Amino acid sequence: MTLDEYNGFCASLPSTTHVVQWGGAHVWKVGGKVFAIGGWNDGDGLFVTFKCSEMAYDILKEQPGLRPAPYLASRGMKWIQRQTGESMDLGALKDYLRESYRLIVQKLPKATRKELGL
């Protein structure tokens, strides 16, 4: 996934906002809460970080090309960083980004969801 593809996909989700922060990372939020981070590549491709369920985290953290997200996972949060497409193709990555978005929306206060039309 290129940076343009990543940004385009995240922008297609309802009521999202984009900011570049943390040393050039492309951070996508809904209701002010982060659901995806793109950046920190090794020169070959885009690293994409996303929130996931506890079960998905336990499975994904062991897969080639994926790892517990730096900083976030060390604080007990269930976030995965995709470094390569070795075990997660583009379609699966988009599915996980959608799920990350859904998990964040689900935790937003009802008033915020209503205000955002979600």
C-alpha positions as CSV (number, residue, x, y, z in Angstrom):
1,M,0.0,0.0,0.0
2,T,1.3,3.4,-0.9
3,L,0.9,6.5,1.2
4,D,-1.6,7.9,-1.3
5,E,-3.6,4.6,-1.3
6,Y,-3.6,4.6,2.6
7,N,-4.7,8.2,2.9
8,G,-7.3,7.8,0.2
9,F,-8.8,4.7,1.9
10,C,-8.8,6.3,5.4
11,A,-10.4,9.4,3.9
12,S,-13.2,7.3,2.4
13,L,-14.4,6.3,5.9
14,P,-17.2,8.6,7.3
15,S,-16.3,11.6,9.6
16,T,-12.5,11.0,9.6
17,T,-9.8,13.6,10.0
18,H,-6.2,13.5,9.0
19,V,-3.1,15.1,10.7
20,V,0.6,14.6,10.1
21,Q,2.4,14.3,13.5
22,W,4.9,12.3,15.5
23,G,7.8,12.8,13.1
24,G,5.8,12.7,9.8
25,A,3.3,9.9,10.5
26,H,0.0,10.2,8.7
27,V,-2.5,9.8,11.5
28,W,-6.2,9.2,10.9
29,K,-8.9,9.9,13.6
30,V,-12.6,9.7,14.1
31,G,-14.1,11.8,16.8
32,G,-10.6,12.9,17.8
33,K,-9.5,9.3,18.5
34,V,-6.7,7.6,16.4
35,F,-7.7,4.6,14.4
36,A,-4.8,4.3,11.9
37,I,-1.2,5.5,11.7
38,G,0.8,5.3,8.5
39,G,4.5,6.0,8.3
40,W,7.8,4.9,9.8
41,N,8.8,2.9,6.8
42,D,12.2,1.2,6.3
43,G,12.6,2.8,2.8
44,D,10.8,0.0,1.0
45,G,7.2,0.5,2.0
46,L,4.6,2.1,4.2
47,F,4.2,0.7,7.8
48,V,0.5,0.8,8.8
49,T,-0.5,0.6,12.4
50,F,-4.1,-0.2,13.5
51,K,-6.2,-1.2,16.6
52,C,-7.6,-4.7,16.7
53,S,-9.5,-7.1,19.0
54,E,-7.6,-9.0,21.6
55,M,-8.1,-12.3,19.6
56,A,-6.8,-10.7,16.4
57,Y,-3.9,-9.2,18.2
58,D,-2.9,-12.6,19.6
59,I,-2.9,-14.2,16.2
60,L,-1.5,-11.3,14.1
61,K,1.5,-10.5,16.4
62,E,3.0,-13.9,15.5
63,Q,2.7,-13.5,11.7
64,P,5.6,-12.6,9.4
65,G,5.5,-8.9,8.3
66,L,3.4,-7.9,11.4
67,R,4.4,-7.0,14.9
68,P,3.0,-5.5,18.0
69,A,2.9,-1.7,17.4
70,P,5.8,0.1,18.9
71,Y,4.9,2.3,21.9
72,L,1.2,1.4,21.8
73,A,1.5,-2.4,22.4
74,S,4.2,-1.9,25.1
75,R,1.5,0.0,27.1
76,G,-1.0,-2.9,26.9
77,M,-2.9,-1.6,23.9
78,K,-3.9,-4.1,21.2
79,W,-2.4,-2.4,18.1
80,I,-0.6,-4.1,15.3
81,Q,1.9,-2.7,12.8
82,R,2.0,-4.1,9.3
83,Q,5.5,-3.8,7.9
84,T,5.1,-6.0,4.8
85,G,2.4,-7.8,2.9
86,E,4.0,-11.1,3.6
87,S,1.1,-12.5,5.6
88,M,-1.5,-9.7,5.1
89,D,-2.5,-8.6,1.6
90,L,-4.0,-5.3,0.7
91,G,-7.6,-6.5,1.0
92,A,-7.0,-7.9,4.5
93,L,-5.3,-4.7,5.6
94,K,-8.3,-2.6,4.4
95,D,-10.6,-5.0,6.4
96,Y,-8.4,-4.5,9.5
97,L,-8.4,-0.7,9.0
98,R,-12.3,-0.8,8.8
99,E,-12.4,-2.8,11.9
100,S,-10.0,-0.4,13.7
101,Y,-12.3,2.4,12.7
102,R,-15.4,0.5,14.0
103,L,-13.7,-0.3,17.3
104,I,-12.9,3.4,17.9
105,V,-16.4,4.6,16.8
106,Q,-17.9,2.0,19.2
107,K,-16.0,3.6,22.1
108,L,-17.0,7.2,21.3
109,P,-19.7,8.8,23.5
110,K,-23.2,8.6,22.1
111,A,-23.4,12.4,21.8
112,T,-20.2,12.4,19.7
113,R,-21.4,9.6,17.5
114,K,-24.7,11.5,16.9
115,E,-22.8,14.7,16.2
116,L,-20.7,12.9,13.6
117,G,-23.7,11.1,12.1
118,L,-22.4,7.7,13.0
